[in-house]
Amino acid sequence: MKAQTSSTVMIPAAAKPNPDEAPIFVVGVPRSGTTLLRAMLNAHRRIYLTHEASFYLKSFFQKRVAGAPWLESYIHSYAFSWLRLSSREIREQFREPIPRERLPDVYRAIMRTKAGQHAKPRYGDKTPMHVSCLARIFEDFPDARIIHIVRDPRATIASLMRMPWSSGSYLLCNEFYKGLLRNAQPFEDRIHQLRLEDLIERPRTEMETLLDFVDEEWDEAVLQHPTAAPANDLPPFPWHEHASRGIRLAEAATSGELPDAWVRYVEFQNQLALRKYGYEPLPLAREPSLIQIVMAVLEDVPGAARALWRASQCFRKLARPHPPEPKEAQRLIFGLNPNAWRHYPHCEIPDPPSLDG
């Protein structure tokens, strides 16, 4: 069943801005296909989006910091290190003191500088969690083109449970999914929404509609992202590997990794989203009883409490006026769900690149 996505906003021709000045933001619940969509867009001859620059997440942690200190803190952050940009090149664009209200100019400069490395005039960013910052993005960039990608909640939660930076709790992953999806609702008349499943099943149709929304002409390369997108521009983490390969529907399907009791719990908790985006209840070989569902929830509660404690300790350190160096920040983030590392037994995670290294 096709998703009930929002209609694309029609802008009168006389009011349309220069597309090259309208940044593109890809947002959504993590593990919903944002990295794949970024790779497809980056295969376009005119578009390059940074990978999780996380401007607004950094600003959330440091709400009262002036522009210049914010920039210095950001340049030494985990997010900036993996952009592999020259801090000198960014600083030289802002030699005068930067008032906080000019931070959007800093964001634009970073995105544009990275796109310029690949000779692309169109710039933007893919940070899934920016779905919680849409009001601020539209305030800073009124002409922004925001693309919200969604995925079956059962598949998304099953995938989140395998991530070292996630909670490792079914309850918390479900609330995480619901909360981020809710954040997009007030802006549905200004954003473009698509389902990962539709993108994989009908890539040409979905990308034609998407490129029309961002005011770009069709480019066949978007269907050939494994060879056409810039290579080696992602952090070398194992959970990014599928996005750099060809498109396969099986990778978006709900796997058997979500226990039956949690399938029904997630369906009940997300019934409005299931109807809205056209996801049907899953047939199960054996239907779990209400008692089994309640017991699954109760068994998850201690793990959820431990996960919340780990998250509070991590975010407290990240929110300091002088946050940890990128290597330590990465260690903290990847320690949120220690049980997830059993899925990557032979994986060695490299340290973030050194500043201007």
N, C-alpha and C positions, 0 to 999 in steps of 0.2 A: 504493500500500500504506500502510495506517495505521501510524503510528509506535508502537513499543513503549514507550509512556511509563509512568512510574511511577504507581502508584495513589495516590489522594488519601488522606491520613491521616485517619481518622475519630476525632474528639475527642468523648468523652462529653459530653452536654449540660451536666452539672453542672460539668465542668472547663473549659468554654469561657470564654475571657476576654471582656471587653468588646471588640468588634471595633474600636472607636475608639481603643483603646490598643495594638492589634496593627499595627505598621507593615508596609507592603507593599513588598517589594523586587523589582524586575525585574532579572534578571541574564542573562548569556549572552555568547557570543563577539561582539565588535563586528561590525556588519553582518549580524546574524542576525534583525533585526526588533524589537529592543528599543524603538526610538523609535516605531515603529508601535503596538506593544502599549501603550506608555505613553499615546499619544494616545487610544487606545480606552478605556483605563481612566479617563483624565482627563475623558472625556466623560460618565462616570457622575456622577449628581447628588451623590454623597457622597465621591468619591475625587479626590485630587490628589497626584501624585508629582512631586517635583523632578526636574530634568533634570541628571543626572551631577554630583551634589553631591560625590561622590568622597571622602567622609569617611575611609574606611578606607585609601584610597590615600595620602592626606595623612598619616595616622597611621603608615603603613608607613615613609614617608620620614623621619618624625620620632618614632621610637619612644621616645626618652628625654626628650622635651620635656614639661614639666608642663602642666596643663590650661589655665591662663590664657595663657601664651605661645603654646600651640598655637592657642587661639582667635584671638589677635591675628594670628598668622601666617596662619591660615585666612581670616580676614576680608579680608586683603590678597592672597588667592590668585586665580589664574585661575578656578578652579571657582566660588568665591563670587561673583566679579564678574558672571558670567553668570546667577546666580540673581536678580539685581536686587532684593536685599533691603536693608533699612536696617540698617547695622551698629549703629547706635544702638539700634534695637529689640532686637537680639540681645544686645548688651552689657548692657542694662538688666535682662535676665532673669538675669544672672550677675554681680551687683555684688560678691559675696563671692569670695575666692580659690577657684579651681576646682582640686581635686585631679584628677590624671589619671584616676582611676577614675570620675569623674563625667562624662567626655567623652560617654558615651552620652546623658546628659541634654542636652548641647549639641546633639548630632545630632538628638535628638527635637524640641528647641525650634526648630531651623532648619526641619525638615520641617513641623512643625505651624504655624509662623508663615507659611510660604509657602502652605500649604493654606488657612490662615485668610484670606489675601488674596483667595481665590476662594470664600470662605464654604463650604468643604468640611471636614467633621469628620474624615474619614479621610485619613491622610497616609502618605508613604513616599518612595521614591527609585528612580530608574532610573539605575544606573551599571553598564554591562555587566561591567567588570573586577572588580566586587565578587563575581563568581563565585569568585574566588580567596580570598575572605575569609569564607566561609560559617561556618566554625567561630567566628570572632570575632563575627559578626552574631548567631548563635544564643546565644552567651555573653552579649552585651549586651542582646539582645531575645529571650528564650526563646519568646515568643508570635508572633514575626515570621512573616509569610506570604511565602515566597520563591517566585517564579515564574521558572523557567528556560526560556528559549525557545531552540530549536535550529533550524538551517537546514542544508540540503545543504552539505557541506564544499566542493564544487567551486564552487558559487555564492558561498559566503562568501569563499573565497580570491580568486576573481576580483574581487569587490567590494573586498576589503582592498587589493588591488594598486593601486586607483585612489585610495586615501586619502592625503592629504599627511601625516597623522600615523601612518601605518603604516610598514612597513619597505621595501616595494618589492622584496622578495625572495620568490620562490615558496617556497624552503626555509623561511625564517623565518615566513612567513605560515602555512604548513602546521604547523610546530611550535607556533606561537601557538595555532592552532585546537585541536590535539590536547591541549596542556597545559591550556587553559581548560576544555575538555570533561571532562578527567580530574578537575579540581578539584571538579566537581559530584557525582561518583560516590559518595563516602562519605555523602552526605546525601540520596540519592534516596528514602529512606523518609520524609523530612520536607518535601520540596519538591514543587511541582507543575511538571511538564514538559509542554511542547507544542511542536509543530513549526510553523514559520512557514508552511509550505505548507498545513498543515491549517487554520490560523487564517484563511488567505486563501480557501481552498476552502469551508470550513464555519464561517464566523465566528460564527453564532448558536450552534451546538452547542459550539464551543470556548469561547466567552465565557460561556455558561451554566455549564459545568463549572468554569471558572476563578473566576467570581464566587461559586459555591457554596464553593469552596476558601477564599476570603478572607472568607466569612461576610457576603456582601452580596446583596441582592435584585436580581433582574433589572431592568435599565434599558435600554429600547430605544435610548437615546442612544448606547450604546457602538458601535452599528452605523452611527452617523452622525457619526463623529468630525471630519470636515472642517468641519462647521458647529457641532457641539455641544461640542467640546473648547475650552478657553481658547485664544484666538488670540494670536499673536506672543509666545509664551513660550519659544521655542527660539532659540538663537543663529542668526543668519541665514546659515548656511553651506549651500552648494548640495547637499551630501550628505544634508541633512535634508528636501529638498523632497518626495520620494516619500511620506514618512511622513505628510505633511499632506494628501495627496490621498485619493481613494477607494481601496478595496482592489482590486488587480488581480493575478491569479495570475501573469501574465507577468513581473511585477517580482520574483517569488521564484524563477523558473525559472533553471536554469543556462544562462548565455549562452555564445556561442561565443568569449568573451574568454579563456578558459583554453585554452592550446595543448594539442593532443592528447596530447603526451608528459606534460604535467603532469596532465591528467585521469587518466591511468593511474597516475601516481606517487601522486597524492592518494588515489585509490581503494585502492591497495595499502597506503598508510600508515594509512588510516582504515577498513580493512575491518571491524573490530569495530563501529565507530560506524555504518557504513552498514547493517550487519545489524540492529543494535539499534534504529535509528530508521527502518528500512524504506526506505532509499534503494537503488535498483537501479543496477548499472553502466550507464554511458552508451553507447549505440551510436555508433560513430565511422565515418565514411566510409572512413577509411584507418587501419588499426591501426598505431601506432608500434612500432618494433622495440625490443628491449632496449637496443641500442647507442644509439638515438636518445634513449631515456629517460636513460641514463647521461650522454650528452653534454649534455642539457639541465640536468642537475644540476650537472655540472662548470662549465658556463657561468655558472650562477647563483652559484657560490661567491664570486667576487670581490665581486659586488654585496652578498651577504650579509655579508661581512666589513666592507665600508664602512658598511652599515646598522648593524651592531653597534657600530662606532666612533662613529657619530653618536648612537646611542641612549645610549651610555655617557657622552658629553659632555653630552647634554641632561639625563639623570637626575642626573648629578653636580651640575649647577647647581640643579636643582629640589630636591635634598635638602639644600641648605645651610641653616644655622640661620636665615638671612635670605634666603629664596628670591627670585627675580626678581619684579619687578612684573608684573601680569597681561599687559600688552602684550608684554613681553619673553618671558614664559613661553609665550604663544600663538605668538610668532615661532619659538621653539625647537621647540615641539611640531609646528608645521606645516612645519618644515624637515626632519623626519625622512625624508621621501620626496619630495625635490624634483622628481623626474620626474613625479609625479602631477599637478602643476599644469598639464600640457599638456591634461588633460581639462577644465580650467576656464579657458580662455584669456581670457575677458572678466569673470572674477569678481574683485570687489574685496572682500576680507574686512575687515569693520569692526574697529576696536579694541574690546576689552572695555569695558563701561560703567565709568565712573569710580566710585570709592567714594562711595556715597550721592548719586551724580549722576543 
